[in-house]
Amino acid sequence: MGSDGERGNHKVKWLFWQQDSPIKSELAVQQLTDQVSQLTDRIGELRDSMADNEMKLTELDGQLTKLTRLQFKSGQETQSKLEQLRQELAGERRWQAEYERLADHNDGLLGQRRHILEIIIQQLDEFDAVLAGLQAEAAGAWRPLLAQWIERSLTALATSGIQEITAAGKSFDPQTADGVGAIPRPSGSDSAVPYEVAAVVRRGFMNQAGEVIRKTQVIVYMETE
C-alpha cells in the first residue's frame, strides 16, 4: 500500500510539472522577445547615430577641404603680396641709392660752382685794384681792356644768379654795405640823399633770393648839421 501511495504522489507532481512548464517557457520566450526588441531598438538608435555622425563627418570633411583651399589660396596671395613688397622695397632702395648718388654729385657741382664764383669775384677785385693803381699814361691803354674783363666777369656772375649790389649814389644800407670811410660833400653839391654813398671800395653781391653773399665796402658823404 505504501508503494502505491508514493506512486500516486509522483504522478500528481508530474502532472503538475506538465501543466506548469509551458507557462514558464512562455514567460522566458516573452522575456527574450522583449530583450531582442530592446536590442533591436538600441541597434536602430546606434545606426541612426552613426548615420548622423557620418553626415557630420562628411560636412566637417567638406569644411576642412574648403578651409584648406582657402588657406592655400590665402597663402598664395600673401606670398604674392610679400614678393611684390620685396620688389617695391628693392626698387625703393635702388631709387634711394640713385638719389644719394645724385645728391652727392649735386653737392660736388655746387661746391665747384661756389669755388668758380669765388674766383670770379676775386678776379674782379684784382681788376678793380689794377685799374685804380694805373698811372695816367697807362690808364688810357689798359682801361678799355680792364673794363671789358670786368663786364664779362659781371655777366658770368649774373648768368649764375649772382647780382652786384648797386650802392653808389644811394643811401647807405647797413644790411648790404659796410662803411669804411667818410668824406665831406663837394662844395656846391646839393643832393637830397641822406648818408649818400660817395664811392664803392669793394663790390658786393647777392643771389636771386636776395641773400647777401658779400657786403659792399663803401665811403659815404659826411652829413653836416
CORUR-V8675 format. One record per residue. RES is the residue in one letter. SS is DSSP state (H for helix, E for strand, L for the rest). Layout:
BEGIN
RES_SS, RES_SS
END
This chain:
BEGIN
M_L, G_H, S_H, D_H, G_H, E_H, R_H, G_H, N_H, H_H, K_H, V_H, K_H, W_H, L_H, F_H, W_H, Q_H, Q_H, D_H, S_H, P_H, I_H, K_H, S_H, E_H, L_H, A_H, V_H, Q_H, Q_H, L_H, T_H, D_H, Q_H, V_H, S_H, Q_H, L_H, T_H, D_H, R_H, I_H, G_H, E_H, L_H, R_H, D_H, S_H, M_H, A_H, D_H, N_H, E_H, M_H, K_H, L_H, T_H, E_H, L_H, D_H, G_H, Q_H, L_H, T_H, K_H, L_H, T_H, R_H, L_H, Q_H, F_H, K_H, S_H, G_H, Q_H, E_H, T_H, Q_H, S_H, K_H, L_H, E_H, Q_H, L_H, R_H, Q_H, E_H, L_H, A_H, G_H, E_H, R_H, R_H, W_H, Q_H, A_H, E_H, Y_H, E_H, R_H, L_H, A_H, D_H, H_H, N_H, D_H, G_H, L_H, L_H, G_H, Q_H, R_H, R_H, H_H, I_H, L_H, E_H, I_H, I_H, I_H, Q_H, Q_H, L_H, D_H, E_H, F_H, D_H, A_H, V_H, L_H, A_H, G_H, L_L, Q_L, A_H, E_H, A_H, A_H, G_H, A_H, W_H, R_H, P_H, L_H, L_H, A_H, Q_H, W_H, I_H, E_H, R_H, S_H, L_H, T_H, A_H, L_H, A_H, T_H, S_L, G_L, I_E, Q_E, E_E, I_L, T_L, A_L, A_L, G_L, K_L, S_E, F_L, D_L, P_L, Q_L, T_L, A_E, D_E, G_E, V_E, G_E, A_E, I_E, P_L, R_L, P_L, S_L, G_L, S_L, D_L, S_L, A_L, V_L, P_L, Y_L, E_E, V_E, A_E, A_E, V_E, V_E, R_E, R_L, G_L, F_E, M_E, N_E, Q_L, A_L, G_L, E_L, V_E, I_E, R_E, K_L, T_E, Q_E, V_E, I_E, V_E, Y_E, M_L, E_L, T_L, E_L
END
